[in-house]
Amino acid sequence: MAVLKEKLETMDQKLGAVATRLQVSESQVDELKRANKAQEEQLKILKKDIAAGQPKVAFSAALRTSGSGFIGPFTTDTPLQYKRVFSNFGSGYNPATGVFTAMVRGVYYFRYTMFYIGSPNAVVALFKNSEKLVSTWNVNSGSQEDSSSNAAIVQLEVGYNVYAQLSANRRVYEDAGNYNTFSGFLLFTN
């Protein structure tokens, strides 16, 4: 009887864990549905702007929507997912992946900032598809806190991707100060 009771308790715990994971998954699906709907609306506006000859493409985002702490380290190079979106005109930026995708051929300006505390040192780079454009490297040199930024102006074709990537075994720190940002905008079509 005691063995049966113990097995039932174990199964009840496992069922509770599965229910929690299901709840989290359902919440994530709802969030993705909302983001997808917003992107579809922005895409309609962008198509209208393109047809009128005046596409509007700009975005700005920070790493966290709330809370504080380290992002990383990861075992592999990892695109940073800037989840607190301040603006996303044209819906080219995807906060679920951290990747901007060009929907208009043209020349774009991109900038990122990174904030670093302690060890290991921070290394972040801006990529166009798989090509490294620019990077920042911050080493603990006496100051426990430091930040850096970099930017690039690049030609993009429709479908090209741009993202900020954290190097393997490195980390950045974020809190409500929004120290880590990623922004970009279309300068002109060509």
C-alpha positions as CSV (number, residue, x, y, z in Angstrom):
1,M,0.0,0.0,0.0
2,A,2.8,2.4,0.9
3,V,4.6,1.7,-2.4
4,L,1.4,2.4,-4.3
5,K,0.9,5.7,-2.4
6,E,4.5,6.7,-3.2
7,K,4.1,5.9,-6.9
8,L,0.9,8.0,-7.0
9,E,2.7,10.9,-5.3
10,T,5.5,10.6,-7.8
11,M,3.1,10.5,-10.7
12,D,1.2,13.5,-9.3
13,Q,4.5,15.5,-9.1
14,K,5.4,14.6,-12.7
15,L,1.9,15.5,-13.9
16,G,2.2,18.9,-12.1
17,A,5.5,19.5,-13.8
18,V,4.0,18.6,-17.2
19,A,1.0,20.9,-16.5
20,T,3.4,23.8,-15.7
21,R,5.5,23.2,-18.9
22,L,2.2,23.1,-20.9
23,Q,1.1,26.4,-19.4
24,V,4.5,28.0,-20.2
25,S,4.3,26.6,-23.8
26,E,0.7,27.9,-24.3
27,S,1.8,31.3,-23.0
28,Q,4.7,31.4,-25.5
29,V,2.4,30.3,-28.4
30,D,0.0,33.2,-27.5
31,E,3.0,35.6,-27.4
32,L,4.2,34.4,-30.8
33,K,0.6,34.7,-32.2
34,R,0.4,38.3,-31.0
35,A,3.8,39.2,-32.5
36,N,2.9,37.5,-35.8
37,K,-0.4,39.5,-36.0
38,A,1.5,42.7,-35.3
39,Q,4.1,41.9,-38.0
40,E,1.3,41.1,-40.5
41,E,-0.2,44.5,-39.8
42,Q,3.2,46.3,-40.2
43,L,3.9,44.3,-43.4
44,K,0.6,45.6,-44.9
45,I,1.6,49.2,-44.0
46,L,5.1,48.6,-45.5
47,K,3.7,47.2,-48.7
48,K,1.5,50.3,-49.0
49,D,4.5,52.6,-48.3
50,I,6.6,50.7,-50.9
51,A,3.8,51.0,-53.5
52,A,3.8,54.8,-52.7
53,G,7.6,54.9,-53.2
54,Q,8.3,55.7,-49.5
55,P,9.1,52.6,-47.4
56,K,9.5,53.2,-43.7
57,V,11.8,50.8,-42.0
58,A,13.3,51.4,-38.5
59,F,13.6,49.4,-35.2
60,S,15.1,49.8,-31.8
61,A,15.2,47.3,-29.0
62,A,16.8,46.4,-25.6
63,L,17.6,42.9,-24.3
64,R,15.1,42.5,-21.4
65,T,11.5,43.4,-21.0
66,S,11.9,43.2,-17.2
67,G,14.2,42.0,-14.5
68,S,18.0,42.0,-14.4
69,G,20.9,39.7,-14.8
70,F,23.4,38.2,-17.2
71,I,22.8,37.0,-20.7
72,G,25.2,34.2,-21.4
73,P,27.6,32.6,-21.3
74,F,26.5,30.2,-24.0
75,T,28.6,27.3,-25.3
76,T,28.4,28.6,-28.9
77,D,28.2,32.0,-30.6
78,T,24.6,33.1,-30.1
79,P,22.5,35.9,-31.7
80,L,21.2,38.2,-28.9
81,Q,17.5,38.4,-28.6
82,Y,16.5,42.0,-27.9
83,K,13.0,41.4,-26.5
84,R,12.0,44.9,-25.3
85,V,11.0,46.5,-28.6
86,F,10.8,50.3,-28.6
87,S,9.8,50.6,-32.3
88,N,9.6,48.2,-35.2
89,F,8.4,50.1,-38.3
90,G,8.1,47.7,-41.2
91,S,8.3,44.7,-38.9
92,G,11.8,43.7,-40.1
93,Y,13.0,43.0,-36.6
94,N,12.0,39.7,-34.9
95,P,12.4,39.8,-31.1
96,A,12.0,36.0,-30.9
97,T,15.2,35.5,-32.8
98,G,17.0,38.8,-32.5
99,V,17.3,39.0,-36.3
100,F,16.5,41.9,-38.6
101,T,15.4,40.8,-42.1
102,A,15.4,43.3,-44.9
103,M,12.1,43.5,-46.8
104,V,13.3,46.4,-48.9
105,R,16.5,46.6,-51.0
106,G,18.6,49.5,-49.8
107,V,21.3,51.0,-47.6
108,Y,20.8,50.6,-43.9
109,Y,22.4,51.9,-40.7
110,F,22.8,49.5,-37.7
111,R,24.1,50.1,-34.2
112,Y,24.4,48.1,-31.1
113,T,25.6,48.7,-27.5
114,M,26.8,46.2,-24.9
115,F,27.2,46.5,-21.2
116,Y,29.7,44.4,-19.3
117,I,30.3,43.6,-15.6
118,G,33.2,41.4,-14.3
119,S,34.4,38.2,-15.9
120,P,34.4,36.6,-18.5
121,N,35.0,39.5,-20.8
122,A,32.3,40.5,-23.3
123,V,32.6,40.1,-27.1
124,V,29.7,41.1,-29.4
125,A,29.8,41.4,-33.1
126,L,27.4,42.7,-35.8
127,F,26.7,40.2,-38.6
128,K,25.2,40.5,-42.1
129,N,24.0,37.0,-42.9
130,S,27.1,35.1,-41.8
131,E,29.6,37.9,-42.5
132,K,31.1,39.7,-39.4
133,L,30.9,43.4,-40.0
134,V,32.1,45.0,-36.8
135,S,32.7,44.0,-33.2
136,T,33.4,45.2,-29.7
137,W,35.6,43.5,-27.1
138,N,35.6,44.5,-23.5
139,V,38.2,43.2,-21.1
140,N,38.1,43.6,-17.3
141,S,40.9,46.2,-16.9
142,G,40.3,47.4,-13.4
143,S,36.8,48.8,-13.9
144,Q,34.0,46.3,-13.0
145,E,31.5,48.0,-15.3
146,D,32.0,49.2,-18.8
147,S,30.1,49.6,-22.1
148,S,30.9,49.8,-25.8
149,S,29.1,50.2,-29.1
150,N,29.7,49.9,-32.8
151,A,27.8,50.6,-36.0
152,A,27.9,50.0,-39.7
153,I,26.2,51.2,-42.9
154,V,25.5,48.3,-45.2
155,Q,23.8,47.5,-48.5
156,L,21.1,44.8,-48.0
157,E,19.1,42.8,-50.5
158,V,15.5,41.6,-49.7
159,G,15.8,38.7,-47.3
160,Y,19.3,39.6,-45.9
161,N,19.7,39.2,-42.2
162,V,21.5,41.4,-39.7
163,Y,22.0,40.6,-36.0
164,A,24.2,41.2,-33.0
165,Q,25.9,38.0,-31.8
166,L,27.4,37.2,-28.4
167,S,30.6,35.2,-28.7
168,A,30.8,31.7,-27.0
169,N,31.7,31.7,-23.3
170,R,31.0,35.5,-23.0
171,R,28.3,37.4,-21.3
172,V,26.6,40.8,-21.0
173,Y,24.6,42.3,-18.2
174,E,21.2,44.0,-18.5
175,D,18.7,45.6,-16.1
176,A,16.0,48.3,-16.4
177,G,18.8,50.7,-17.6
178,N,18.5,49.1,-21.1
179,Y,22.3,49.2,-21.6
180,N,22.3,46.6,-24.4
181,T,20.5,47.9,-27.5
182,F,20.2,47.0,-31.1
183,S,18.8,49.6,-33.6
184,G,18.7,50.0,-37.4
185,F,16.9,52.0,-40.1
186,L,16.7,52.3,-43.8
187,L,18.7,55.3,-45.1
188,F,17.6,55.0,-48.7
189,T,16.4,52.5,-51.3
190,N,18.5,51.8,-54.4
